[in-house]
Amino acid sequence: MDDEERYEPGRQGGGRRLRWSWRRRLFMGVAVMVVALGLPAWVLHSAAQVRHQSEIDLIREAGEPLTFEDLNALREPIPDDQNMALRIVPLFDSLQMEESAAPALPIVGKSRKTQAALGQRHNAEMLDAMKAFLALHQDTLAQLHAAARLERGVFPIDWAADGISTTYAHHAPLRGAAKLLALEARVCADRGDLNGAMESCLAVFRMAACVREEPNLFGFLSGIAIDSLGIDALQGVLAVGEPDTVWIDRIQAEVEPWRDQHGLVQRALFGERVMGLACFSSVRAGAIQPGHSSELGEVAQVTRNVPKLLDLNEQKYLRLMRLQCEAAAMPFKDCVQRLRSLEEESSELSLLYVLASILDTQVVRATELFVKTRAQIRAAVAGLEVEKFRRAHGRWPATLEEVFGDDPAGMPLDPFNDDAPMRYVVDEAGCTIYSFSEDEKDDGGVTEPVDGKRAPDVGFRLLSPHLRGATVTTQPVDKEVWEAIEALRAAATQPAATAPVR
């Protein structure tokens, strides 16, 4: 009788109640579980869809990019014949310099042992090695200078359909070009050609101009690295001699517009978000499979098999990216603090949001480097103004107010000290304009590395004229340097391979 309805006396008499079979009880139990578990999931999914559409609407209302076409529209169109980036592309092969090819040369090599201290000239042997290395790239350097005279440049980007597979083949050779030009600046300065050295510094900054506004983190970081390299090269040139004031004015005009530029962080995040959206679309379409990219392929496959879970992840990702974009518009200090809190929130996401966590852009360190480079640029621009003051008055200014009193807008502000004016110190050897840097502590203007560790402050150092280039390095040039240069020279003289006759 298990399959039939059975009655039993009511507990209080006067009636009978229905007794269900075990199959019906099992069915109803399962039904209750489905409702208990499924209803919240359905509600959560429906809410996620609403929030997802809300996030998309917010992006549209703000006029921010949603597609690769939107990203391309952000970039300034430059006619091909005026685009210096296109002049650099044919040089990529010659600029793919492995640092191991010149292991102990300054700037282009891996070793820092042979870097001359600020104000020192390189000894004759090292200078000969540096010149020999540059001679191997003579034609490339000439073409880089010709390209830099165009002033503006934008590299084309072939966006991958899934976003994350987009390649940026131009960044590595561009950094190679900047290093080569920085080395040329140092050689010119050591030889006494200070104006030629400044022209090389200017070309370094022009290399950075090709990628500073690129809407992705790779371009963002490349711009930071090249800008920092340019500031270091400029400081090194001024530490060994006195170029003409006209060149100081030219460099100042080139660099000054990039003292702030909060928008660069936000632009990079816009690009990362568009690529993230493209990735979610590819996951939904099944275009990302296991083995695609580290753990992403496996996670993508699991997430795609549960559409509701995929929607939840995309909504969470869009929210995190929106908050990061909003943070990027804040003053530098507030921006970094807010991004840190968002990074912590992302790191604490449950396994439910594993795909959102993988795709979330961890931009805190990149932004810290960006802010540090802005401080370095601000100090350098102010330093050039201080240098001109010294030339006009025959002494260092007692305070920065003496230089910028009539133009407070020119006063360099420290992003690591609540945008208070940067510190300025004068000593027997020269003067320094400096920021507190990331530790937000005043270390007295120490802007050079100490015992191999990173400099505690960031800024711009100017030496008194009588100390510029007054000493020479004593480090010997390792045998491997000349061996590497000879190997490069031999490779450069090899005849080109002849195509087979068909």
C-alpha positions as CSV (number, residue, x, y, z in Angstrom):
1,M,0.0,0.0,0.0
2,D,3.1,2.3,-0.2
3,D,1.9,3.7,-3.4
4,E,-1.6,4.4,-2.3
5,E,-3.1,7.1,-0.1
6,R,-3.7,5.8,3.3
7,Y,-5.7,7.3,6.2
8,E,-5.1,7.1,9.9
9,P,-7.1,8.3,12.9
10,G,-6.7,11.9,13.8
11,R,-4.8,12.5,16.9
12,Q,-7.7,14.3,18.5
13,G,-10.4,12.0,17.1
14,G,-13.3,12.9,14.9
15,G,-11.3,12.8,11.7
16,R,-8.7,11.2,9.6
17,R,-5.6,12.8,7.9
18,L,-3.9,12.0,4.7
19,R,-0.7,9.9,5.0
20,W,1.7,10.1,2.1
21,S,3.8,7.4,0.6
22,W,7.6,7.6,0.9
23,R,7.9,8.4,-2.8
24,R,5.6,11.4,-2.4
25,R,7.5,12.5,0.7
26,L,10.8,12.3,-1.2
27,F,9.4,14.3,-4.1
28,M,8.1,17.0,-1.9
29,G,11.4,17.1,0.0
30,V,13.3,17.6,-3.2
31,A,10.8,20.2,-4.3
32,V,11.3,22.1,-1.1
33,M,15.1,22.0,-1.4
34,V,14.9,23.2,-5.0
35,V,12.7,26.1,-3.9
36,A,14.9,26.8,-0.9
37,L,18.1,26.9,-2.9
38,G,16.9,28.0,-6.3
39,L,14.8,30.9,-5.2
40,P,17.7,32.8,-3.6
41,A,19.9,32.0,-6.6
42,W,17.2,33.3,-8.9
43,V,16.8,36.4,-6.9
44,L,20.6,36.9,-6.7
45,H,20.9,36.4,-10.5
46,S,18.1,38.7,-11.3
47,A,19.6,41.4,-9.0
48,A,23.0,40.9,-10.7
49,Q,21.4,41.4,-14.1
50,V,19.8,44.6,-13.0
51,R,23.1,45.8,-11.4
52,H,25.0,44.8,-14.5
53,Q,22.8,46.9,-16.7
54,S,23.0,49.7,-14.3
55,E,26.8,49.6,-14.4
56,I,26.7,49.7,-18.2
57,D,24.3,52.6,-18.2
58,L,26.6,54.5,-15.8
59,I,29.5,54.0,-18.3
60,R,27.4,55.3,-21.2
61,E,26.1,58.3,-19.2
62,A,29.7,59.3,-18.4
63,G,30.7,59.0,-22.0
64,E,33.3,56.4,-21.2
65,P,34.5,53.8,-23.6
66,L,32.7,50.4,-23.9
67,T,34.2,49.0,-27.1
68,F,37.6,48.9,-28.9
69,E,36.2,51.4,-31.3
70,D,35.5,53.8,-28.4
71,L,39.1,53.3,-27.2
72,N,40.5,54.1,-30.6
73,A,38.3,57.3,-30.7
74,L,40.1,58.4,-27.5
75,R,43.4,58.5,-29.3
76,E,44.4,61.6,-31.2
77,P,44.5,60.9,-35.0
78,I,47.8,61.8,-36.5
79,P,48.5,61.7,-40.2
80,D,51.0,58.9,-41.1
81,D,53.6,61.4,-42.4
82,Q,53.5,63.3,-39.0
83,N,53.4,60.2,-36.8
84,M,56.8,59.6,-35.2
85,A,55.7,56.2,-33.9
86,L,55.4,54.9,-37.4
87,R,59.0,56.1,-38.1
88,I,60.2,53.9,-35.2
89,V,58.4,50.7,-36.2
90,P,60.9,49.8,-38.9
91,L,63.7,50.1,-36.3
92,F,62.2,47.4,-34.0
93,D,64.6,44.7,-35.1
94,S,67.7,46.8,-34.3
95,L,66.1,48.0,-31.0
96,Q,65.5,44.6,-29.7
97,M,68.7,44.8,-27.7
98,E,69.1,42.1,-25.1
99,E,70.7,43.7,-22.1
100,S,73.0,40.7,-21.9
101,A,74.6,41.9,-25.1
102,A,76.2,44.7,-23.1
103,P,76.1,43.4,-19.6
104,A,78.1,46.0,-17.8
105,L,77.6,49.2,-19.8
106,P,75.8,52.1,-18.1
107,I,72.0,52.4,-18.8
108,V,71.7,49.8,-21.5
109,G,73.3,47.0,-19.4
110,K,72.1,45.1,-16.4
111,S,75.0,46.0,-14.0
112,R,74.7,49.2,-12.0
113,K,78.3,48.9,-10.7
114,T,79.7,50.9,-13.7
115,Q,77.2,53.8,-13.3
116,A,79.1,57.0,-12.6
117,A,78.0,58.9,-9.5
118,L,76.2,62.1,-10.1
119,G,78.7,64.7,-11.3
120,Q,81.4,62.2,-12.3
121,R,82.6,61.5,-15.9
122,H,83.2,58.0,-17.1
123,N,86.9,57.0,-17.4
124,A,88.4,56.9,-20.9
125,E,88.2,53.1,-21.2
126,M,84.5,53.0,-20.3
127,L,83.8,56.0,-22.6
128,D,85.5,54.2,-25.4
129,A,83.3,51.1,-24.8
130,M,80.2,53.3,-24.7
131,K,81.1,55.0,-27.9
132,A,81.9,51.7,-29.6
133,F,78.4,50.4,-28.6
134,L,76.7,53.5,-29.9
135,A,78.7,53.3,-33.2
136,L,76.9,49.9,-33.8
137,H,73.6,51.8,-33.6
138,Q,74.6,54.9,-35.4
139,D,72.0,54.6,-38.2
140,T,69.3,53.7,-35.7
141,L,70.1,56.8,-33.6
142,A,70.0,59.1,-36.6
143,Q,66.5,57.7,-37.5
144,L,65.3,58.0,-33.9
145,H,66.3,61.7,-33.8
146,A,64.6,62.3,-37.1
147,A,61.4,60.6,-35.8
148,A,61.6,62.6,-32.5
149,R,61.5,65.9,-34.5
150,L,57.9,65.1,-35.5
151,E,56.9,65.5,-31.8
152,R,53.7,63.4,-31.9
153,G,53.3,59.7,-32.1
154,V,50.7,57.0,-31.7
155,F,51.4,53.3,-32.2
156,P,48.5,51.3,-33.8
157,I,47.1,48.6,-31.6
158,D,45.5,45.4,-32.9
159,W,43.0,44.6,-30.2
160,A,42.3,40.9,-29.7
161,A,38.7,39.8,-29.7
162,D,39.0,38.5,-26.1
163,G,40.9,41.6,-24.9
164,I,43.4,39.8,-22.8
165,S,45.3,38.3,-25.7
166,T,46.1,41.8,-27.1
167,T,49.9,42.1,-27.7
168,Y,52.0,45.3,-27.5
169,A,55.1,44.5,-29.5
170,H,56.1,48.1,-29.6
171,H,56.8,48.6,-25.9
172,A,60.0,46.6,-25.5
173,P,61.8,48.2,-28.5
174,L,60.6,51.7,-27.5
175,R,62.2,51.3,-24.1
176,G,65.3,50.1,-25.9
177,A,65.2,53.2,-28.0
178,A,64.9,55.4,-24.9
179,K,67.9,53.6,-23.2
180,L,70.0,54.0,-26.4
181,L,69.2,57.7,-26.5
182,A,69.9,58.1,-22.7
183,L,73.3,56.4,-23.2
184,E,74.0,58.8,-26.1
185,A,73.1,61.8,-23.9
186,R,75.6,60.6,-21.3
187,V,78.4,60.1,-23.9
188,C,77.8,63.5,-25.4
189,A,77.9,65.1,-21.9
190,D,81.2,63.3,-21.0
191,R,82.7,64.5,-24.3
192,G,81.7,68.1,-23.6
193,D,78.9,68.3,-26.2
194,L,76.2,69.5,-23.6
195,N,73.8,70.7,-26.2
196,G,73.9,67.4,-28.1
197,A,73.3,65.7,-24.8
198,M,70.2,67.8,-24.2
199,E,68.9,67.0,-27.7
200,S,69.2,63.3,-26.8
201,C,67.3,63.9,-23.5
202,L,64.6,65.6,-25.5
203,A,64.3,62.6,-27.8
204,V,63.9,60.3,-24.8
205,F,60.9,62.4,-23.6
206,R,59.5,62.2,-27.2
207,M,59.7,58.4,-27.0
208,A,57.5,58.5,-23.8
209,A,55.0,60.7,-25.7
210,C,54.2,57.8,-28.0
211,V,52.8,55.7,-25.2
212,R,51.9,58.0,-22.3
213,E,48.3,58.3,-23.3
214,E,47.9,54.7,-24.5
215,P,44.6,53.2,-23.0
216,N,46.2,50.2,-21.3
217,L,48.4,49.5,-18.4
218,F,51.3,48.4,-20.6
219,G,51.5,51.8,-22.3
220,F,50.9,53.5,-18.9
221,L,53.9,51.7,-17.3
222,S,56.1,52.2,-20.3
223,G,55.5,55.9,-20.3
224,I,56.4,56.0,-16.6
225,A,59.6,54.1,-17.1
226,I,60.7,56.2,-20.1
227,D,59.8,59.5,-18.3
228,S,61.9,58.5,-15.3
229,L,64.8,57.5,-17.6
230,G,64.6,60.9,-19.2
231,I,64.7,62.8,-15.9
232,D,67.7,60.8,-14.8
233,A,69.5,61.5,-18.1
234,L,68.7,65.2,-17.8
235,Q,70.0,65.4,-14.2
236,G,73.1,63.5,-15.3
237,V,73.8,66.0,-18.1
238,L,73.4,69.0,-15.9
239,A,75.7,67.4,-13.3
240,V,78.7,67.4,-15.7
241,G,78.3,70.7,-17.5
242,E,76.2,73.7,-18.5
243,P,74.2,73.4,-21.7
244,D,72.9,76.6,-23.3
245,T,69.8,78.1,-21.7
246,V,67.8,77.7,-24.9
247,W,68.0,73.9,-24.4
248,I,66.9,74.2,-20.8
249,D,63.9,76.1,-22.0
250,R,63.1,73.5,-24.7
251,I,63.3,70.6,-22.2
252,Q,61.2,72.6,-19.7
253,A,58.5,73.3,-22.3
254,E,58.4,69.6,-23.3
255,V,58.1,68.2,-19.8
256,E,56.0,70.8,-17.9
257,P,52.6,69.7,-19.4
258,W,53.1,66.3,-17.8
259,R,53.5,67.4,-14.2
260,D,50.0,66.3,-13.2
261,Q,47.9,64.4,-15.8
262,H,45.5,62.5,-13.4
263,G,43.7,61.5,-16.5
264,L,46.4,59.1,-17.6
265,V,45.5,56.7,-14.8
266,Q,41.9,56.8,-15.6
267,R,42.5,56.3,-19.3
268,A,44.6,53.2,-18.7
269,L,41.7,51.8,-16.5
270,F,39.2,52.6,-19.3
271,G,41.2,50.4,-21.6
272,E,41.6,47.6,-19.1
273,R,37.8,47.6,-18.5
274,V,37.0,47.4,-22.2
275,M,39.4,44.4,-22.5
276,G,37.7,42.9,-19.4
277,L,34.3,43.2,-21.0
278,A,35.6,41.6,-24.2
279,C,37.0,38.8,-22.1
280,F,33.6,38.1,-20.5
281,S,31.9,38.1,-23.9
282,S,34.5,35.6,-25.1
283,V,33.9,33.4,-22.1
284,R,30.2,33.5,-22.7
285,A,30.7,32.5,-26.4
286,G,33.0,29.7,-25.4
287,A,36.0,31.3,-27.1
288,I,38.3,30.9,-24.0
289,Q,39.2,27.3,-23.3
290,P,41.5,25.5,-20.9
291,G,45.1,26.3,-21.6
292,H,44.2,29.7,-23.0
293,S,46.0,31.8,-20.3
294,S,47.3,30.3,-17.0
295,E,44.3,29.5,-14.8
296,L,42.0,31.7,-16.8
297,G,41.0,29.0,-19.2
298,E,39.9,26.5,-16.6
299,V,38.1,29.1,-14.5
300,A,36.4,30.5,-17.6
301,Q,35.1,27.0,-18.6
302,V,33.7,26.3,-15.2
303,T,32.1,29.8,-15.0
304,R,30.6,29.5,-18.5
305,N,28.8,26.3,-17.6
306,V,26.9,28.3,-14.9
307,P,25.5,31.3,-16.8
308,K,24.1,32.8,-13.6
309,L,27.6,32.7,-12.0
310,L,29.1,34.3,-15.1
311,D,26.6,37.2,-14.8
312,L,27.4,37.6,-11.1
313,N,31.1,37.8,-11.9
314,E,30.7,40.4,-14.6
315,Q,28.6,42.6,-12.5
316,K,31.1,42.4,-9.6
317,Y,34.0,43.2,-12.1
318,L,32.2,46.2,-13.5
319,R,31.5,47.6,-10.0
320,L,35.2,47.2,-9.0
321,M,36.4,48.8,-12.2
322,R,33.9,51.7,-11.8
323,L,35.2,52.4,-8.3
324,Q,38.8,52.3,-9.5
325,C,38.0,54.7,-12.4
326,E,36.3,57.1,-9.9
327,A,39.3,56.8,-7.5
328,A,41.7,57.7,-10.4
329,A,40.1,61.1,-10.6
330,M,40.8,61.9,-7.0
331,P,43.9,63.9,-5.8
332,F,47.0,61.7,-5.9
333,K,47.1,60.8,-2.2
334,D,43.4,60.1,-1.9
335,C,43.6,58.1,-5.2
336,V,46.3,55.8,-3.9
337,Q,44.5,55.2,-0.6
338,R,41.2,54.5,-2.3
339,L,42.8,52.1,-4.7
340,R,44.5,50.2,-1.9
341,S,41.2,49.7,-0.2
342,L,39.6,48.4,-3.4
343,E,42.5,46.1,-4.0
344,E,42.0,44.7,-0.5
345,E,38.3,44.2,-1.2
346,S,39.1,42.4,-4.4
347,S,41.6,40.1,-2.6
348,E,38.9,39.1,-0.2
349,L,36.3,38.1,-2.8
350,S,34.9,34.7,-2.3
351,L,35.4,31.8,-4.7
352,L,32.0,32.7,-6.2
353,Y,33.7,35.7,-7.8
354,V,37.0,34.0,-8.9
355,L,36.7,35.2,-12.6
356,A,36.1,38.8,-11.5
357,S,39.1,38.5,-9.1
358,I,41.4,37.2,-11.9
359,L,40.4,40.0,-14.3
360,D,40.3,42.8,-11.8
361,T,43.1,45.3,-12.6
362,Q,45.6,45.5,-9.7
363,V,46.7,49.1,-10.3
364,V,47.9,50.3,-6.9
365,R,51.6,49.8,-7.5
366,A,51.4,51.2,-11.1
367,T,49.6,54.3,-9.7
368,E,52.3,54.7,-6.9
369,L,55.0,54.6,-9.6
370,F,53.0,57.1,-11.6
371,V,52.7,59.5,-8.7
372,K,56.4,59.1,-7.9
373,T,57.3,60.0,-11.5
374,R,55.0,63.1,-11.4
375,A,56.9,64.2,-8.3
376,Q,60.1,63.6,-10.1
377,I,58.9,65.6,-13.1
378,R,57.7,68.5,-10.9
379,A,61.0,68.6,-9.1
380,A,62.9,68.6,-12.5
381,V,60.8,71.4,-14.0
382,A,61.4,73.5,-10.8
383,G,65.1,72.5,-10.9
384,L,65.4,73.9,-14.4
385,E,63.9,77.2,-13.2
386,V,66.4,77.2,-10.3
387,E,69.3,76.6,-12.7
388,K,68.2,79.6,-14.8
389,F,68.0,81.7,-11.6
390,R,71.5,80.8,-10.7
391,R,72.8,81.8,-14.1
392,A,71.0,85.1,-13.9
393,H,72.0,86.0,-10.3
394,G,75.3,84.1,-9.9
395,R,74.0,82.2,-6.8
396,W,71.4,79.6,-5.7
397,P,68.1,81.0,-4.6
398,A,67.7,81.0,-0.8
399,T,64.1,79.6,-1.1
400,L,61.8,78.5,-3.9
401,E,59.6,81.5,-3.1
402,E,62.4,83.6,-4.4
403,V,62.1,81.9,-7.7
404,F,58.3,81.5,-7.9
405,G,57.1,84.4,-5.8
406,D,55.3,86.1,-8.7
407,D,54.1,82.7,-10.1
408,P,52.8,80.5,-7.3
409,A,51.3,78.2,-9.9
410,G,54.9,77.2,-10.8
411,M,55.7,76.1,-7.2
412,P,56.3,72.3,-7.2
413,L,53.9,70.5,-4.9
414,D,54.6,67.3,-3.2
415,P,51.9,64.6,-3.8
416,F,53.3,62.6,-0.9
417,N,52.9,65.5,1.5
418,D,49.3,66.6,1.0
419,D,50.4,68.8,-2.0
420,A,52.4,71.1,0.2
421,P,55.3,72.8,-1.5
422,M,58.3,70.5,-2.1
423,R,61.3,70.9,0.2
424,Y,64.4,72.8,-1.1
425,V,67.8,72.5,0.5
426,V,71.1,74.3,-0.4
427,D,74.4,72.8,0.7
428,E,78.1,73.3,-0.2
429,A,77.8,71.1,-3.3
430,G,74.6,72.5,-4.8
431,C,70.9,72.3,-4.1
432,T,68.0,69.8,-4.2
433,I,64.3,70.1,-4.8
434,Y,62.6,67.0,-3.4
435,S,59.5,65.1,-2.4
436,F,59.0,62.8,0.6
437,S,58.3,59.8,-1.7
438,E,56.3,56.8,-0.8
439,D,57.2,56.6,2.9
440,E,55.9,60.1,3.3
441,K,58.9,61.0,5.5
442,D,61.4,63.8,5.1
443,D,64.8,62.2,4.7
444,G,66.6,65.5,4.1
445,G,66.7,65.4,0.3
446,V,68.6,62.1,-0.2
447,T,67.7,61.4,-3.8
448,E,70.5,59.0,-4.7
449,P,70.6,55.3,-3.8
450,V,72.1,54.5,-0.4
451,D,74.1,51.2,0.0
452,G,72.4,49.8,-3.0
453,K,68.9,50.5,-1.7
454,R,66.3,52.8,-3.2
455,A,66.7,56.5,-2.5
456,P,64.5,57.5,0.4
457,D,63.4,60.8,-1.3
458,V,62.7,61.6,-4.9
459,G,63.7,64.9,-6.5
460,F,66.2,66.7,-8.7
461,R,69.7,67.5,-7.7
462,L,71.8,70.4,-9.1
463,L,75.5,70.6,-8.5
464,S,77.5,73.8,-8.2
465,P,79.3,74.6,-11.5
466,H,82.8,74.0,-10.1
467,L,81.8,70.4,-9.2
468,R,80.2,69.4,-12.5
469,G,82.3,66.7,-14.1
470,A,85.2,67.5,-11.8
471,T,86.0,63.8,-11.0
472,V,86.3,60.7,-13.1
473,T,85.2,57.1,-12.3
474,T,88.0,54.6,-11.6
475,Q,86.1,51.4,-12.2
476,P,87.9,49.2,-14.8
477,V,85.9,47.9,-17.8
478,D,85.4,44.2,-17.6
479,K,86.7,42.0,-20.4
480,E,83.2,40.7,-21.0
481,V,82.1,44.2,-22.1
482,W,84.5,44.3,-25.0
483,E,83.8,40.7,-25.8
484,A,80.1,41.5,-26.0
485,I,80.7,44.6,-28.2
486,E,83.0,42.6,-30.5
487,A,80.3,39.9,-30.8
488,L,77.7,42.6,-31.7
489,R,80.1,44.1,-34.2
490,A,80.7,40.7,-35.8
491,A,76.9,40.0,-36.0
492,A,76.3,43.4,-37.6
493,T,78.8,42.7,-40.4
494,Q,77.4,39.3,-41.3
495,P,75.9,39.3,-44.8
496,A,72.2,39.0,-45.0
497,A,70.8,35.6,-45.8
498,T,70.0,35.1,-49.4
499,A,66.5,33.9,-50.2
500,P,66.4,30.6,-52.0
501,V,65.7,30.6,-55.7
502,R,62.3,29.2,-56.5
